[in-house]
Amino acid sequence: MTQSKQADLAGPGISTYEEVAKILPEGYEPILSPRDTMKALYEVKRYIEDGLSEALNLIMVQVPLIVSRESGVNDMLDRDGSRTPVEFPCGLGLQAPINAQVVQAATKWKRVALKTFDCKPGEGINTDMRAVRKDYFLDHDHSAYVDQWDWERVITEEDRTLDFLTDVVQRIWKVLRGAGEHAKSLFPALADDRYPAIPEELHFIHAEDLLAKYPDLPRKKRETAILQEHPAVFIYGIGWPLEDGYPHEMRAADYDDWITETKTKDGRPMHGLNGDILVWNPVTQRRHELTSMGIRVTKETLVKQMEMAGLQDDLKLPYHQAILNDEIPLSIGGGIGQSRVYQYLLRKAHIGEVSVTVWPDQLKEICRERNIHVLE
């Protein structure tokens, strides 16, 4: 059991193409043609961007594709150093070229941008973010190319509660579900009797309670198990070490607050002001994470989390100094995976049906055998 739980923290993806071949559906027939898929995709995209702006009081802003290494604003995704960004020297003719990195997400950049765009409490920004994550195993829902709605909103100290987080999550889910209903109204074939309707409500559960419910299962299997009962869930408290000694999943130490003590409605102590929305995809018959989000660290919780991660030296970087010196506001934010959402709402078996990127020949051959046409 211990070995399987350790292996479960190693990173995203299934890990072998023999296993991918086992899980991709047999007898798959896409509901929409590639042409109609693109039409539906952009209808969903517009609906969600407009919906998030209204539900969370956000404005759309430009977002970087590359940042300097020295800024410290790139997203490291985890705290074990296993997923590193693409890096290259930039600036023809410079005596000292810029150490540029392709973003892995805009998580930290967004918080700084709240000050740039003069956002007040209750106001925020949304971005149409593109990123590269070269250290992913490429399977049915993990790609080296990542597109997200990366959003961030200014909050007050009083907002740093589970109730506030829950309200924001419910607003986001209403937008995502509404986008699915909008797509079905325009493309009635999506209302296919083989697949159940998108759930109206999310089921909320803390990572500690999920472990208590399935103590012998590693993280991914715990998620799969709860999704058999509730096909759309939000799991609180991801990053804090649980009762078995492992976090539900590794999380970076310098954006989401996973250390703050909280209490459940019945008074039990917990940790963490963040979490994930996961759904059961009836096409793939597998779990999918649609968004990771949370209330962000304060200067006090930043120091504690960086110490736990053994990354105290990074506190010297400009981004971290801005938090420590109260130069950027308290916030809540997250990244909603665009292609994952399209895959789920448009009833697709593979993320490559809605996103153009590179895939290994072995995976493309497996997909051809399953009547899955990935875009290239």
C-alpha positions, -999 to 999 in steps of 0.1 A, spaced: 0 0 0 28 24 9 46 19 -24 14 25 -44 7 57 -25 43 69 -31 40 61 -68 7 80 -69 25 112 -61 51 108 -89 32 130 -114 3 132 -139 -4 106 -165 -10 69 -168 27 61 -173 27 33 -199 10 30 -233 0 -5 -226 -22 9 -199 -34 37 -221 -45 10 -247 -65 -7 -220 -84 23 -209 -93 40 -242 -129 31 -251 -137 4 -276 -164 10 -302 -161 48 -299 -181 70 -323 -176 107 -319 -208 126 -317 -196 157 -335 -174 158 -366 -141 177 -364 -157 207 -381 -187 208 -357 -164 201 -328 -146 234 -335 -179 253 -338 -191 239 -305 -158 245 -289 -158 282 -296 -194 285 -285 -184 269 -252 -153 291 -250 -172 323 -254 -199 312 -230 -174 304 -202 -153 335 -206 -184 357 -205 -199 336 -177 -168 338 -155 -165 375 -160 -200 380 -148 -201 354 -120 -167 365 -105 -165 401 -116 -135 396 -138 -120 414 -169 -101 396 -196 -64 407 -198 -33 397 -218 -11 370 -202 26 361 -208 38 331 -228 74 336 -215 88 351 -183 123 356 -170 137 329 -147 149 355 -122 114 369 -117 103 337 -99 68 340 -113 68 308 -133 46 280 -119 66 251 -107 34 229 -104 47 209 -75 73 211 -47 96 182 -56 112 198 -86 102 170 -110 85 192 -137 108 219 -150 100 246 -176 113 250 -211 142 275 -208 162 294 -234 184 325 -238 165 354 -253 175 387 -268 197 390 -300 227 412 -294 224 414 -256 257 410 -238 238 391 -211 208 374 -228 175 371 -208 170 337 -192 135 332 -205 111 304 -195 79 293 -212 52 294 -186 38 262 -171 9 283 -159 3 319 -149 -6 312 -113 19 336 -97 20 362 -125 -18 367 -120 -14 378 -84 11 405 -94 -11 415 -123 -40 423 -99 -19 453 -88 -10 462 -124 -47 464 -133 -57 482 -101 -82 456 -90 -100 463 -58 -115 437 -34 -142 418 -53 -126 425 -87 -103 404 -107 -88 392 -140 -92 363 -163 -67 352 -190 -67 329 -221 -35 313 -210 -12 290 -231 16 270 -216 41 241 -221 46 213 -197 72 191 -212 75 166 -183 39 152 -186 33 116 -197 12 121 -228 -20 101 -225 -58 106 -231 -61 138 -210 -25 150 -204 -8 171 -231 25 190 -233 4 219 -246 -18 234 -219 -46 259 -223 -63 274 -193 -86 301 -181 -62 314 -155 -82 338 -132 -74 357 -101 -96 379 -78 -87 403 -49 -102 393 -16 -101 406 20 -88 389 51 -124 381 61 -128 362 28 -102 336 37 -127 310 47 -140 277 35 -175 292 31 -161 319 7 -141 293 -13 -172 271 -15 -193 299 -29 -167 307 -56 -165 271 -66 -203 268 -69 -203 299 -91 -177 284 -114 -195 251 -116 -227 268 -126 -209 285 -155 -193 252 -167 -225 233 -165 -243 262 -183 -218 260 -211 -226 223 -215 -263 230 -217 -256 258 -242 -236 234 -264 -265 209 -263 -290 235 -274 -269 243 -304 -258 207 -312 -287 185 -300 -268 153 -308 -248 160 -276 -279 151 -256 -270 114 -262 -289 88 -242 -257 68 -237 -244 95 -214 -260 110 -182 -266 147 -179 -240 170 -164 -247 170 -126 -264 202 -114 -245 202 -81 -210 195 -69 -204 172 -39 -179 188 -15 -155 166 6 -123 173 24 -92 153 15 -90 140 51 -125 127 49 -119 111 15 -89 93 30 -109 82 60 -136 69 36 -111 49 15 -80 44 38 -64 17 18 -66 33 -16 -40 56 -32 -51 91 -42 -63 85 -78 -83 54 -68 -99 74 -39 -110 100 -65 -124 73 -88 -143 57 -59 -160 89 -48 -169 98 -83 -189 65 -85 -211 80 -58 -210 116 -69 -200 122 -106 -188 158 -99 -169 166 -67 -148 193 -51 -120 181 -28 -108 205 -2 -73 207 13 -48 194 -13 -12 197 -3 -13 192 35 1 159 47 -29 137 57 -33 111 84 -14 85 64 16 108 61 10 117 24 -6 148 9 -36 141 -13 -14 154 -41 18 175 -42 12 212 -46 36 241 -50 44 260 -18 41 295 -30 6 301 -43 -23 280 -29 -27 281 9 -28 244 20 -15 249 55 -41 272 72 -61 254 98 -98 253 91 -129 236 106 -156 216 90 -193 226 96 -194 200 125 -163 215 141 -136 191 131 -101 205 125 -87 204 89 -61 222 68 -61 240 35 -81 267 17 -78 252 -18 -90 222 -38 -99 206 -72 -131 201 -92 -131 165 -106 -157 148 -128 -165 114 -140 -163 113 -178 -189 88 -191 -171 85 -224 -137 76 -210 -151 60 -179 -124 78 -160 -118 107 -136 -109 141 -150 -96 171 -131 -111 202 -146 -97 229 -123 -73 234 -94 -79 266 -74 -76 281 -40 -72 311 -16 -36 322 -19 -9 323 7 -4 352 31 31 363 39 30 341 71 17 310 54 41 315 24 71 313 48 57 282 66 49 263 33 83 272 18 100 259 49 80 226 47 91 223 10 127 231 18 126 261 -6 135 290 18 161 304 -6 133 312 -31 119 337 -7 145 361 -21 129 362 -55 109 393 -66 75 375 -65 80 362 -30 94 395 -18 62 412 -31 41 390 -9 64 394 21 64 432 18 26 435 13 31 448 -22 4 427 -39 -31 419 -26 -46 389 -9 -64 369 -36 -82 337 -47 -76 322 -81 -73 291 -102 -67 275 -136 -96 259 -155 -83 235 -181 -99 245 -214 -93 214 -234 -103 192 -204 -136 211 -202 -141 208 -240 -134 171 -238 -159 166 -210 -187 188 -223 -184 177 -260 -183 140 -251 -148 132 -264 -126 102 -257 -92 120 -261 -80 156 -254 -63 155 -288 -98 157 -304 -101 193 -292 -65 204 -290 -36 205 -315 -2 194 -302 24 167 -305 17 130 -297 40 100 -298 35 76 -328 26 48 -303 -3 68 -289 -15 79 -323 -16 43 -335 -36 32 -304 -61 61 -311 -65 51 -347 -74 16 -337 -101 30 -314 -115 54 -340 -102 84 -322 -89 111 -345 -64 133 -327 -57 167 -343 -22 174 -357 
